[in-house]
Amino acid sequence: MVPRKLPSDLEEEILFRVPPLSLHCYRSVCKEWNTLFNNKRFVHKNLACGPQEFMLRTHSHIYSISIDLNDDPTIKVRDRFELPGNRYHLEGTYDGNFFMYDFHKGGSVVSNPLLRQTKWIPADEIICSMSMGYDGSRPEKSYSIIGDNSYNTDHLAGKVTRRFAVFEFATNAWKITNHTSFLKESHSELIVSDSNRVSLNGNLYWTAYNYNETACTHTRGLAIYKGDRFSALEQCTITREIEIWVTTNKIGNGDDGDNVVWIKFMTVSIPNFPLVRHNMSSSYFVDNNIYGKSFVMCYLNVKPKQAWIYIVRGDVCKKIKVDEVLCEFLSYVYVPSLITIS
């Protein structure tokens, strides 16, 4: 047996910083590494440091696009899955797994493209606006799917009743609950953008704002920063200028608005820059490495239809064409992961 040259804690510290795609290939190096890569604490720590990618769903394929943010940024496109027609709708990505609804079978699919693992979730009813999450207060993650499957308004009683469906992975069953509120409460001036939904620490977050004159002249976005923080984007639809803000510390499960501090990350002032939150084909993330602060966006050019990656650093913008995607698509930010959902 070859003697260990590094202390085990130092070896683990090095390995959890290695991108998951490489770690997956190293699983067979030795028994100790294989055991480590199955350790939940290690894989979640590795996820927080993983490089962000874009996951694109076209009418027939799912592609992942990795970005090398070096001095001269490049991209690499991987064809992850071939899909049979338009039967699947990409609902989002969570902990390195992506989540789709199958209109043909009336159920959902959760898949980890790195590990090539797929879990089928049956649906007893038509469920809309589905998302994934888990209870972050427990030591063991218990994943759930949350969906809204009906909406009923009783104008005489002045009440609104919504039925929510929750699928618990631990029990492999759906649970239906009703939530009743008053019409007066449901018609607030607060506008919530469902397209800006992100998952962090098992919780779901949306951008929301009060309706005023800026609501028509600005678009907003929300993304994950450094694996455990937020980045928020606001773009003027007239000047196309973008301001990006990030939270200074990691977001905990018990944090409320009073405990979160935002600082300005960068400003993008490029004439005729695309509208970042124009449709579900656009998504973004920000990064800060030895080459400087970067703003990275996936965008659908309409005429002709073409996927592009924009990388902005300072006042320099590099556009990279995605030759494999010449059609409409849905885009989400994705982080490869060794996490399995059973």
Secondary structure, 3 states (H helix, E strand, C coil): CCCCCCCHHHHHHHHCCCCHHHHHHHHHCCHHHHHHHCCHHHHHHHHHHCCCEEEEECCCEEEEEEEECCCCCEEEEEEEEECCCCCEEEEEEECCEEEEEECCCCEEEEEECCCCEEEEECCCCCCEEEEEEECCCCCCCCEEEEEEEEEEEECCCCEEEEEEEEEECCCCEEEEEEEEEEHHHHCCCEEEEEEEEEEECCEEEEEEEECCHHHHCEEEEEEEECCCEEEEEEEECCCCCEEEEEECCCCCCCCCHHHCCEEEEEEECCCCCCCCCCCCCCEEEEEEECCEEEEEEEEEECCCCEEEEEEEECCEEEEEEECCCCCCCEEEEECCCCCCCC
